[in-house]
Amino acid sequence: MIKKKLQIHLQFLPIEGANLVRVRLWHNPTWTNYSNFKDVEKTIARAKNAKMKVLLDFHYSDDWADPNKQEIPAAWLEVVDNTAKLGDSIYNYTYKTLQNLHNKNLLPDMVQVGNETNIMILQKDDKPSAMNWSRNAYLLNKGIKAVRNISKDVDKNIEIMLHIAQPENAIWWFKQAKENNVVDFDWIGLSYYPKWSTYNLQEASEAFKTLIKTYNKKLMVVETAYPFTIENADAAGNILGADALIDGYKATQEGQLKYLLDLKKALKSAGAKGLVYWEPAWVANNCSTRWGKGSHWDNATLFDANSVPTKGMNFYNQP
């Protein structure tokens, strides 16, 4: 039932004007059947059947990677302190994954080398170490090189994105990345959630403009959300509660749409190229997560509790 609902949602999005699907890939998650390679294959196939482009997001983890946690896949743990061998692991895994997708005519149009990599990637536990740019740059560049090489070998253009959470963090992160020769990428990807950002929309727009001008890269917000209600539709607690609200935007369908249209306007004025909503279809359901049964995002999707599109969905087709 849940799979069927999500498939319907994916079929619906192109009608409303969406043209890109962002797909999460975990290395070997043993706690779920979602976001492993088999699941990613199915999602990409559905996206391509719907004539949508695909952004494949390598988390380089068996679990969620985020600004506070970049935990190495269990299969690579024995080489966590050997940067050269770890570089081979990330290169081979990235290349072979894309090669396997190419063999099934499922090659993505874009690839994220890491997810919200504010801290150093591929660490051995959830207590992050201080940034070691020599190690971090080497590993990121190995992932980037794998994408460039498979792109050349199969004669298909695959664009590369580096992804940082919150625009204020991107200012310092991309400066340090450039200083350490992490420069061969096409897109700056950002998460922008007002709940966790110190920047309002105007400040975020200025940051977008600064990043585009400074690094001459394309920019896209690949994660954002706003609640259309504070009510909870299932047993799983919602992440975006009243503390996620900002002045001028109520927790209503109208407020959700207004936020998205204003963010879209801020991106356009800065010269940015896209906006991805996360997560539009994580509706209330009977599935279990690591933290509860149901959805922790059901009040901030683009579908209501009855799987009817919210007014926020209209941001796709409005100028």
SEGURO-348953 format. One record per residue (C-alpha): x, y, z. Coordinates in nm, 3 decimals, decimal comma, always signed. Example, Ala and Ser with C-alpha at 12.3 -4.5 7.8 and 13.67 -1.06 7.14 Angstrom:
<pts>
     east    north       up
   +1,230   -0,450   +0,780
   +1,367   -0,106   +0,714
</pts>
This chain:
<pts>
     east    north       up
   +0,000   +0,000   +0,000
   +0,277   +0,245   +0,094
   +0,485   +0,158   -0,215
   +0,177   +0,208   -0,433
   +0,109   +0,549   -0,278
   +0,468   +0,663   -0,333
   +0,460   +0,546   -0,693
   +0,142   +0,745   -0,752
   +0,309   +1,051   -0,599
   +0,609   +1,013   -0,831
   +0,379   +0,985   -1,132
   +0,193   +1,297   -1,018
   +0,494   +1,527   -0,974
   +0,579   +1,578   -1,344
   +0,221   +1,686   -1,410
   +0,268   +1,964   -1,157
   +0,593   +2,082   -1,316
   +0,868   +1,893   -1,131
   +1,145   +1,775   -1,363
   +1,407   +1,623   -1,129
   +1,405   +1,337   -0,877
   +1,673   +1,327   -0,605
   +1,752   +0,971   -0,500
   +1,933   +0,867   -0,179
   +2,178   +0,574   -0,185
   +2,316   +0,402   +0,126
   +2,605   +0,159   +0,091
   +2,468   -0,149   +0,272
   +2,185   -0,062   +0,511
   +2,103   -0,370   +0,718
   +1,813   -0,207   +0,902
   +1,594   -0,123   +0,601
   +1,519   -0,231   +0,244
   +1,492   +0,129   +0,129
   +1,772   +0,333   -0,029
   +1,990   +0,032   -0,108
   +2,103   -0,031   -0,466
   +1,799   -0,242   -0,561
   +1,561   +0,021   -0,431
   +1,753   +0,297   -0,609
   +1,728   +0,104   -0,936
   +1,350   +0,093   -0,904
   +1,323   +0,463   -0,820
   +1,546   +0,575   -1,106
   +1,353   +0,354   -1,350
   +1,026   +0,513   -1,237
   +1,174   +0,861   -1,265
   +1,303   +0,797   -1,616
   +0,970   +0,647   -1,719
   +0,813   +0,973   -1,601
   +1,064   +1,165   -1,821
   +1,232   +1,322   -1,519
   +1,602   +1,386   -1,465
   +1,781   +1,213   -1,177
   +2,019   +1,340   -0,910
   +2,181   +1,045   -0,732
   +2,293   +1,124   -0,377
   +2,579   +0,903   -0,250
   +2,570   +0,919   +0,131
   +2,883   +0,700   +0,160
   +2,731   +0,547   +0,471
   +2,501   +0,262   +0,572
   +2,278   +0,517   +0,745
   +2,183   +0,884   +0,730
   +2,479   +1,114   +0,666
   +2,422   +1,471   +0,782
   +2,606   +1,780   +0,917
   +2,672   +1,605   +1,249
   +2,733   +1,248   +1,132
   +2,937   +1,106   +0,845
   +2,973   +0,744   +0,951
   +3,181   +0,514   +0,732
   +3,015   +0,204   +0,580
   +3,083   -0,104   +0,792
   +3,251   -0,273   +0,494
   +3,522   -0,004   +0,487
   +3,582   +0,025   +0,861
   +3,907   -0,173   +0,856
   +4,070   +0,088   +0,627
   +3,927   +0,397   +0,799
   +4,276   +0,509   +0,905
   +4,439   +0,428   +0,571
   +4,352   +0,725   +0,352
   +4,496   +0,577   +0,032
   +4,301   +0,252   +0,064
   +3,989   +0,438   +0,170
   +4,028   +0,654   -0,139
   +4,036   +0,337   -0,349
   +3,718   +0,219   -0,176
   +3,524   +0,537   -0,250
   +3,654   +0,547   -0,608
   +3,575   +0,184   -0,689
   +3,233   +0,193   -0,523
   +3,130   +0,513   -0,700
   +3,258   +0,397   -1,039
   +3,107   +0,046   -1,018
   +2,770   +0,176   -0,895
   +2,744   +0,413   -1,190
   +2,871   +0,146   -1,429
   +2,602   -0,095   -1,308
   +2,336   +0,172   -1,353
   +2,467   +0,251   -1,702
   +2,445   -0,117   -1,796
   +2,072   -0,102   -1,716
   +2,021   +0,232   -1,892
   +1,967   +0,399   -1,553
   +2,260   +0,639   -1,539
   +2,175   +0,955   -1,341
   +2,214   +1,303   -1,490
   +2,382   +1,436   -1,176
   +2,567   +1,289   -0,880
   +2,618   +1,419   -0,528
   +2,959   +1,321   -0,391
   +2,841   +1,305   -0,031
   +2,540   +1,433   +0,160
   +2,555   +1,746   +0,379
   +2,932   +1,708   +0,412
   +2,982   +1,998   +0,654
   +3,217   +1,778   +0,855
   +3,486   +1,536   +0,736
   +3,346   +1,238   +0,547
   +3,391   +0,867   +0,628
   +3,444   +0,877   +1,003
   +3,434   +0,570   +1,223
   +3,161   +0,668   +1,467
   +2,898   +0,931   +1,535
   +3,139   +1,146   +1,738
   +3,297   +1,351   +1,461
   +3,667   +1,434   +1,459
   +3,802   +1,777   +1,372
   +3,827   +1,855   +1,000
   +4,142   +1,720   +0,839
   +4,134   +1,886   +0,499
   +4,424   +1,684   +0,363
   +4,225   +1,363   +0,418
   +3,886   +1,514   +0,335
   +3,999   +1,670   +0,007
   +4,171   +1,349   -0,102
   +3,858   +1,142   -0,044
   +3,619   +1,390   -0,204
   +3,845   +1,418   -0,508
   +3,855   +1,038   -0,541
   +3,475   +1,031   -0,553
   +3,475   +1,317   -0,804
   +3,736   +1,142   -1,020
   +3,525   +0,825   -1,030
   +3,228   +1,021   -1,167
   +3,444   +1,200   -1,424
   +3,602   +0,874   -1,538
   +3,281   +0,675   -1,579
   +3,129   +0,973   -1,758
   +3,418   +0,970   -2,005
   +3,425   +0,592   -2,040
   +3,057   +0,560   -2,131
   +3,047   +0,893   -2,318
   +2,765   +1,034   -2,106
   +2,778   +1,369   -1,931
   +2,721   +1,338   -1,555
   +2,735   +1,660   -1,357
   +2,882   +1,666   -1,006
   +2,740   +1,837   -0,698
   +2,889   +1,902   -0,355
   +2,625   +1,945   -0,085
   +2,641   +2,153   +0,234
   +2,369   +2,215   +0,492
   +2,268   +2,580   +0,540
   +2,402   +2,866   +0,325
   +2,601   +3,026   +0,610
   +2,807   +2,707   +0,634
   +2,862   +2,695   +0,258
   +3,041   +3,031   +0,272
   +3,331   +2,898   +0,480
   +3,318   +2,538   +0,353
   +3,362   +2,612   -0,016
   +3,639   +2,862   +0,064
   +3,830   +2,594   +0,252
   +3,752   +2,334   -0,014
   +3,900   +2,555   -0,287
   +4,208   +2,624   -0,075
   +4,255   +2,245   -0,060
   +4,205   +2,189   -0,434
   +3,849   +2,056   -0,428
   +3,746   +2,245   -0,740
   +3,635   +1,997   -1,008
   +3,258   +2,006   -0,965
   +2,963   +2,164   -1,143
   +2,702   +2,237   -0,877
   +2,685   +2,381   -0,530
   +2,400   +2,201   -0,355
   +2,253   +2,343   -0,036
   +2,006   +2,247   +0,231
   +1,810   +2,547   +0,354
   +1,578   +2,493   +0,649
   +1,482   +2,809   +0,839
   +1,464   +2,602   +1,160
   +1,837   +2,526   +1,146
   +1,969   +2,830   +0,959
   +2,078   +3,162   +1,105
   +1,991   +3,329   +0,772
   +1,653   +3,469   +0,678
   +1,543   +3,455   +0,314
   +1,710   +3,785   +0,222
   +2,038   +3,681   +0,382
   +2,015   +3,339   +0,216
   +1,965   +3,507   -0,123
   +2,280   +3,714   -0,070
   +2,471   +3,397   +0,021
   +2,345   +3,224   -0,296
   +2,464   +3,519   -0,503
   +2,805   +3,528   -0,331
   +2,864   +3,156   -0,383
   +2,769   +3,166   -0,751
   +2,987   +3,470   -0,820
   +3,286   +3,352   -0,614
   +3,312   +2,997   -0,749
   +3,146   +3,028   -1,092
   +2,933   +2,721   -1,024
   +2,565   +2,648   -1,071
   +2,366   +2,645   -0,748
   +2,057   +2,460   -0,635
   +1,878   +2,424   -0,304
   +1,832   +2,046   -0,288
   +1,657   +2,033   +0,049
   +1,397   +2,259   +0,201
   +1,055   +2,220   +0,364
   +0,785   +2,407   +0,547
   +0,495   +2,266   +0,752
   +0,139   +2,306   +0,626
   +0,009   +2,209   +0,971
   +0,138   +2,149   +1,324
   -0,090   +1,848   +1,363
   +0,061   +1,499   +1,365
   -0,105   +1,239   +1,140
   +0,051   +0,926   +1,294
   +0,245   +0,791   +1,593
   +0,584   +0,919   +1,479
   +0,676   +1,259   +1,619
   +0,720   +1,537   +1,365
   +1,062   +1,699   +1,322
   +0,926   +2,034   +1,203
   +0,700   +2,159   +1,480
   +0,605   +2,508   +1,593
   +0,976   +2,583   +1,633
   +1,012   +2,562   +1,253
   +0,776   +2,854   +1,186
   +0,909   +3,193   +1,076
   +0,746   +3,534   +1,079
   +0,505   +3,590   +0,792
   +0,454   +3,222   +0,714
   +0,182   +3,032   +0,898
   +0,164   +2,654   +0,932
   -0,106   +2,635   +0,667
   -0,116   +2,523   +0,307
   -0,114   +2,890   +0,207
   +0,185   +2,953   +0,433
   +0,374   +2,659   +0,287
   +0,313   +2,785   -0,067
   +0,411   +3,142   +0,023
   +0,739   +3,022   +0,174
   +0,824   +2,816   -0,134
   +0,736   +3,095   -0,379
   +0,944   +3,345   -0,181
   +1,241   +3,105   -0,166
   +1,203   +3,040   -0,538
   +1,208   +3,416   -0,600
   +1,519   +3,455   -0,381
   +1,697   +3,182   -0,576
   +1,603   +3,329   -0,911
   +1,718   +3,678   -0,815
   +2,055   +3,533   -0,709
   +2,099   +3,345   -1,038
   +2,043   +2,996   -0,894
   +1,915   +2,715   -1,114
   +1,683   +2,497   -0,908
   +1,487   +2,406   -0,597
   +1,420   +2,053   -0,469
   +1,165   +1,988   -0,196
   +1,256   +1,734   +0,073
   +1,064   +1,516   +0,134
   +0,741   +1,573   -0,063
   +0,599   +1,220   -0,034
   +0,698   +1,099   +0,315
   +0,331   +1,079   +0,411
   +0,189   +0,912   +0,721
   +0,223   +0,536   +0,688
   +0,256   +0,203   +0,872
   +0,630   +0,166   +0,816
   +0,880   +0,179   +1,101
   +1,178   +0,413   +1,113
   +1,473   +0,404   +1,351
   +1,275   +0,627   +1,587
   +0,910   +0,528   +1,557
   +0,627   +0,396   +1,341
   +0,500   +0,630   +1,074
   +0,641   +0,949   +0,921
   +0,835   +1,219   +1,105
   +0,759   +1,458   +0,818
   +0,387   +1,408   +0,748
   +0,305   +1,771   +0,834
   +0,565   +1,907   +0,590
   +0,504   +1,695   +0,279
   +0,338   +1,820   -0,039
   +0,050   +1,577   +0,018
   -0,196   +1,595   +0,306
   -0,304   +1,307   +0,531
   -0,535   +1,179   +0,257
   -0,258   +1,193   -0,006
   -0,421   +1,493   -0,173
   -0,167   +1,752   -0,297
   -0,132   +2,056   -0,073
   -0,138   +2,409   -0,210
   +0,238   +2,407   -0,165
   +0,258   +2,173   -0,465
   +0,169   +2,471   -0,685
   +0,515   +2,622   -0,641
   +0,639   +2,392   -0,919
   +0,421   +2,547   -1,189
   +0,417   +2,911   -1,082
   +0,676   +3,155   -1,224
</pts>
